[in-house]
Amino acid sequence: MKLTTSLIASVLATSVIALTATSVIASEKHGEQHGKKHSVEHRVEHLTKRLDLTTAQQVSITDLIKEHKANRPARGDRDAMKAKRQSMKQKFKAMMENPDFDESTVKESIEQRANAQTERKVQQLKLQHSIYQQLNDVQRADYLKLLKKKMRKMAKHKMHNRKMMKHHDKHHGHNEG
């Protein structure tokens, strides 16, 4: 039981730290240019260059991306995100300070985050599938290569963030568990 409790506490702590670190990095790195990079127009332009899309494909894919963006939940403003992070920190602190470990609350919190992440991933894959269906065989092969490259880049970025967090913890007196 102690191992399970320790593992769950560690996962929860890591989630809070990762969320905080991600938001700090995001607020420092992302500005107006980031918004342009993720605009529908930029994404379609990028795909057009890489896949040599026809005009009809461009229109169709633009509509798919716009529909995807319209159907996803709003991310909220900075103040709302800050309040959410603060709330998570307070919940974590309360959990750690409580003499009794509330496993059901911790599991519920972890499940909520996992469910939200799963739903985001399903919607992303649904969009990718819809785009794939608009392409010819040559474009499909190239699109799969683009997705593979994107996944490698994301994995590399994730690994870099982990290294930065370890470096930060090491040099700022944080213990790893």
C-alpha positions in Angstrom: 0.0 0.0 0.0 2.8 2.4 0.8 4.3 1.8 -2.6 1.0 2.5 -4.3 0.5 5.6 -2.2 4.0 6.8 -2.9 3.5 6.2 -6.6 0.2 8.0 -6.8 1.6 11.0 -4.8 4.6 11.0 -7.2 2.4 11.0 -10.3 0.3 13.8 -8.9 3.3 15.8 -7.9 4.9 15.3 -11.3 1.6 16.4 -13.0 1.5 19.6 -11.0 5.2 20.3 -11.7 4.8 19.5 -15.4 1.8 21.7 -15.7 3.5 24.6 -14.0 6.7 24.2 -16.0 4.8 23.9 -19.3 2.8 27.0 -18.6 6.0 29.0 -17.7 7.7 27.8 -20.8 4.6 28.5 -22.9 4.2 32.0 -21.6 7.8 32.8 -22.2 8.1 31.3 -25.7 4.7 31.9 -27.3 3.5 35.2 -28.5 2.0 36.6 -31.6 4.3 34.5 -33.9 3.1 31.3 -32.2 -0.5 32.3 -33.0 0.3 32.9 -36.6 2.1 29.5 -36.8 -1.0 27.7 -35.7 -3.5 29.6 -37.8 -5.6 27.6 -40.2 -4.1 29.4 -43.1 -0.5 28.7 -42.0 -1.3 25.0 -41.5 -3.0 24.6 -44.9 -0.1 26.6 -46.5 2.4 24.2 -44.9 0.5 21.2 -46.1 0.1 22.7 -49.6 3.9 23.1 -49.8 4.7 19.7 -48.5 2.0 17.7 -50.3 1.3 19.8 -53.4 -2.4 20.1 -52.6 -4.9 21.0 -55.3 -7.1 24.0 -54.8 -10.1 21.7 -54.0 -8.0 19.8 -51.4 -6.9 23.2 -49.8 -10.6 24.3 -49.5 -11.6 20.9 -48.1 -8.8 20.7 -45.6 -9.3 24.3 -44.5 -12.9 23.5 -43.8 -11.9 20.4 -41.8 -9.4 22.3 -39.7 -11.9 25.1 -39.0 -14.5 22.6 -38.0 -12.0 20.9 -35.7 -11.1 24.2 -34.0 -14.8 25.2 -33.7 -15.7 21.9 -32.0 -12.9 21.8 -29.4 -13.4 23.3 -26.0 -12.0 26.8 -25.5 -8.6 26.9 -23.8 -9.6 29.9 -21.6 -7.8 33.0 -20.9 -4.5 33.5 -18.9 -6.3 34.4 -15.7 -8.5 31.3 -15.8 -5.4 29.1 -16.5 -3.5 30.7 -13.7 -6.4 30.1 -11.3 -6.6 26.5 -12.4 -2.8 26.0 -11.8 -3.1 27.6 -8.4 -6.1 25.4 -7.5 -4.1 22.3 -8.5 -1.2 23.4 -6.3 -3.5 24.0 -3.4 -5.1 20.6 -3.8 -1.7 18.9 -4.0 -0.5 20.8 -0.9 -3.7 19.8 1.0 -3.3 16.2 0.0 0.3 16.1 1.2 -0.5 17.9 4.5 -3.5 15.6 5.2 -2.4 12.9 7.7 -4.6 10.4 5.9 -4.0 9.6 2.2 -7.2 10.0 0.2 -6.5 7.5 -2.6 -10.0 7.9 -4.2 -9.6 11.6 -4.6 -6.1 11.2 -6.1 -7.3 8.5 -8.5 -10.3 10.7 -9.5 -8.0 13.6 -10.2 -5.6 11.5 -12.3 -8.5 9.9 -14.2 -10.0 13.3 -15.0 -6.7 14.5 -16.5 -6.2 11.2 -18.4 -9.8 11.4 -19.8 -9.3 15.0 -20.9 -6.0 14.1 -22.6 -7.5 11.1 -24.2 -10.4 13.1 -25.7 -8.0 15.7 -27.1 -5.9 13.0 -28.7 -9.0 11.3 -30.2 -10.1 14.6 -31.7 -6.6 15.3 -33.1 -6.4 11.8 -34.7 -9.9 12.3 -36.1 -8.7 15.4 -37.8 -5.6 13.7 -39.1 -7.7 10.9 -40.5 -10.1 13.3 -42.2 -7.2 15.1 -43.8 -5.6 11.8 -44.9 -8.9 10.8 -46.6 -8.7 13.9 -48.8 -5.3 12.9 -50.2 -4.1 10.8 -53.2 -1.8 7.8 -52.6 1.4 9.8 -53.1 0.2 12.6 -50.8 -0.8 10.0 -48.2 2.7 8.5 -48.1 4.2 12.0 -47.7 1.6 13.0 -45.1 2.4 9.9 -43.0 6.1 10.9 -43.2 5.2 14.4 -42.0 3.2 13.0 -39.1 6.1 10.7 -38.2 8.5 13.6 -38.3 6.2 15.7 -36.1 6.0 12.9 -33.5 9.8 12.6 -33.4 10.0 16.4 -32.9 7.4 16.3 -30.2 9.2 13.5 -28.4 12.5 15.3 -28.6 10.8 18.5 -27.2 9.3 16.5 -24.4 12.7 14.9 -23.5 14.3 18.4 -23.5 11.6 19.7 -21.1 12.2 16.7 -18.8 16.0 17.4 -18.8 15.4 21.1 -18.1 13.1 20.2 -15.1 15.7 17.8 -13.7 18.4 20.5 -14.1 16.1 23.1 -12.4 15.3 20.7 -9.5 19.0 19.8 -9.1 20.1 23.4 -8.9 17.3 24.7 -6.9 17.3 22.2 -4.1 14.2 20.2 -5.1 14.3 16.5 -4.3 13.1 14.0 -6.8 11.3 11.7 -4.5 
